[in-house]
Amino acid sequence: MAKSYVLIGIDMETDVGSFTPYYNTTLSGCRKILDLYSKYGIKGTFYFTGECAKEVPDAVKEVLAAGSEVGVHSLYHETVGDPLVDIPGVKPLLPEEVPLRVKRAVEWVEEVSGVKAVSWRCPRLWGSTAVCNALEELGFLSDASYPMYFYRERFAPYHPSAEDWAKVGDMKLLEIPNFADMVMESNDPGLERDRDQWPLFRTESAEALYDRIVKYEKFAEEKGVPSVLCFYMHPWEFEPCKAVNIFGEGGTIVDEFIVKGTGDYAVEQLDKLIDMLLSEGDREFVRADDLAKRWDDIEKEFYGK
């Protein structure tokens, strides 16, 4: 089987998946991830909202010091792309609003990091053509927003079209799909979210997620495309989280799967997952910017050109 490229993208946002306004777990969760990266000698990309970078600058500094990449994850974790489901009170930006909002998010992250950001991921993987065009204009190298479980058309990184981000075009930007189990029978008509990878590593186990990884690698081989394992996780997952959170005059109640297995179990399972990825098969861990810079050469080598 051909080599797989592993990109662990960590989305740096408020506690409990933006269902609270707090950053109480951001730094400690980030440090637990970085400790595992140090243990295994690997690196990845941490996608910061502009607000997170300003509120928790030490997390930005520690990511950079560890040799991982600082990317961008919107300004406030707002819906910058095309929404896939309705969330009460969450309205998407209008397409004409997207360029300014993306630019401002980038500026905030760069003010804290001191380096030019070139990698992006939309909140909830809700990307769009407007977002990709804004990123292209700003000179970004990659966008890791494409949810394979939903669109089910692109199974490896590609350069998107300026007219339709889900189609192949001639942008310099590299779109990196988030892998999913494309061979299972879905019990979620339309959305097919049950094909997705997240948050299986902690709601079940590292072994359960690894089973999907192997299935995807075989699927990619059968499709004749390079295998890229793009993950999305969050620092809050590595600290204990509650389903009910009260703040101010109200609060939020999230589905149990959002917080199941958060804390020590999540750390233990990510440790196991990284170990399995490194000890079995031919796999290389990469940052998003490195993957984007190398992608054309990786494709040429894969297809024997």
N, C-alpha and C positions, 0 to 999 in steps of 0.2 A: 504494500500500500504506500502511496506517495506521502511525503511529509505534510504535516498539518502545522499551520501557524496559529498560535494561541494568543489572543488579545483579551486580557481581563480589563474591562472598563469599569471604573468605580464612579458612580454618579454622586457627587458631593452636594447634598441638599439638606433640608431640615429633617428632624426626627420623624420616623414613621412615614416615610415616603411623601413628605410635604403635607401630611394631614395634621401637622402641628406647626407652630411658628418658631420652634426652638432648635438650637444647635447644640444641645447638651451632650450628644453622643458623637459629634463630628470628629473631634480631635482624638478621643480615645479609640473610637472605632477605626479611624484612619491609621493610628499607630499599630493596632493589632494586625491590620492588613500588611503594613510595611514590615512588621516583624517577620511575618511569614515570607514575604518577598526576600528579605535578607537571609532567612534560613535556607532558601532554595536558590538564591542567586539569580532571581528573575526581576523583571520590571514590567510596568504596565502604564496605563493612562488613567488619570483622575480628572473627571470632568466636573469643574466647579461652576455653580451658578455665580453670577456676579456678586450677589448678596453674601453667599457663603464665603467667598474669597475675602470680602471686607470684614465679615463678622468673625471669621476664624483664620486669620492670616498665618498663624503658626502651622496650620495644616498645609497650606500652600508651600511654605518654606521647607517643611519636613519632607514633602513629596519631592521637591526639587533636589534637596540634599541627598535623598536616597537614590537619585538617578532615574526616577520615573517622570512621566510627562504630565504637565498641567494643561488640560484642555478646558473647554467651555460648555456649559450646560444650561444656557439661557440666563436671563437676568434674575428672575425670582421664581423659577420653575413654572413659568406660565406656559400656556399652550401656544406655541409659536407656529406649529404645523397643522396638519389636517387631523382633527380628533377622530378616534376610532370608536369611542363610546361616549355617552353623555355622563358628565359628572356635575351634580348640582352646584351652581354658582361658579363653575369654571367655563369661561367663554374664550374661544380662540381669538387671537389677534387677527385683524383684517390683513389680507396680503400686503396692502400698501404700508402697513405699520411694521411689518417684519424687518425690513432692512435697518431702520433706525434702532429697533429693539435689539437686534443681533449685534449691531455695532456698539451699542452702549454696554451690553454684557461683556463683549470682548475687551472694551476699554477698562472696565472695572477689574476684570481678572488680571489684565496686563499691568495695571497700576500696582497691584499687590505682588505679582510674581516677578516683574521686571523683565519678562521675556515675552516674545511674540507668540501668541497662541495660534496653532495651525490645525487643531483637532477639535471636533464638535460632536455633541450628541444632544438631540432634542429630548425634553422631558417625556417620559412614558413611551419613547420611540415613536412619537407622533411627528414625523417629518413632513416635508412638503417641497414642491417645486420652488416656491418663494424663498424658503430657507436655503436651499441649495444655491440658488442664484445669488443670494446675499453673501453666502460663504465664498462663492467663486469670486465675487467682486472684491472681497477682503483678502484674497490670496490664501485661503485655507487649503490644506492638503487633503483632509479627510473629514467625512461625516459618518458616524456609526449609529444612524437612526433607523435604518430599514428593518422592520420586523418581518422576518421570513415567515413566521406563523400566519400572518395576516395576508400579505400580498402574494406569497407563494409563486413568484416568478423568477426572482434572482437568487441564485444559490451560491454565489461567490462575488467578491468585490468587483465593481464595475464603475466606469465613468458615466455619470447620468446625463440625460438630455436636459437642455434648458427649457424645453416645452413640457416635459413630464419626467419628474425625478425618478420614477419607477421604471423608466425605459433607458436603454443604453444610448448614449450620445457622445459628444466630444468635449465635455467639460474636463478641465484639468483636475478638478476635485474627484477624489476616490470615495465612492459610497461603499461602506462596509456593512453587509447584512449581519444581523444578529441571528445566529443559527437556531434551528428548531428541529424537532423530530418530524421529518416529512414522510415517514413510512407508516406511522401509527394510524389507527382509525380514530378520527376525532369525534367526540361526543358533544361538541360545541358548534352547532351549525352557524355558518356565516363568519363569526370571529375566529373560531378554531384556536382560541388561546391555550387550550390544553396541550397543544403541540410545543408550547414555549418551554424554554429552559428554566426560567425564573418563577418561583424561588425554590425549585425542587431540591437543591442541595441541602436546605435546612428544614423544609417541610417533610421531606422523606430522608434522603441521605446522599452522601457523595457517590455511593455506588449506583443509586437510581439515576443520578444525573450522568454518571459515566456511561451507563448503558445507552443513553440518548446520544452521547458524544460518539460512541462507536457506530451507532446506527447512522448518524449524520455523515461520518467519514466514509462509510460504505456507500451511502446515497450519493455523495459527491463523486466518489470513484466511478460509480455507474453512470452518472451524468457526464463524466468526463471533464470536470472542473476542479480547480485547485481547492483544497480544503482549508478554510479559515474558521476557527472556533472563536467567535466574538461573543464574550459574556457581558452581562451587565449586573452589577451588584451595588451595594450602598454601605457606607460606614455604620449607619444606625442598625443594620442587621447584626452587627457583632457586639451589641450591647442589649441587655434585656429590654424589650418594649412591651407596652400595654395596648390592648385593643381599644380601651376607653381612655380618652384624654380630655380633661376639662381645663379650660384656660379662659380668663376674662369672664364674660357673661354666657359662655357656651362651651362647646367642645366638639369632638368627633368620636364616632364609633366606627372602627374599620372591620372588615371581614377577618376572621380568625387566621386565615392563611397568611395575611400580611405580617403578622407578628409571631407566628408559630416557629419555634426553634431559634429565635433570636438570642444572642448572647454567647455563652461558652460553647453551646452545641454548634452554632454556625462557625465559630473559629475552628473547632475540631474537624468539622466536615470540609471546610475549605482547605485545611492542612492535608487531609486525606486526598482530596481531589487533585491538588497540585502534585502530590507525591505520585498518584496514579498516572497523571498526564506525563510526568517526566520519566517514570520507570517503565512504562509500557508504550511501545510504538515509537515512531519518529516524529517528534513534535518540538517546535521552537517557540518560546515565548517572545512576544514583540510588543513594542509601543505602537500606537496608532500612526504617529508621524513616521517612524521607521518603516512600517509596513507600506505606507503610501509612497514613500521615496523608492522603495524596492519593487513595487508591485509590477511594473511593466517588465522588469527583468525576471521576476518570479513567473509571470505568465509565459514569457518567451522560453524559459527553461522547461516549464511544464509541458508546453505544446511542442517543444522540440524545434522552435524556430531559430 
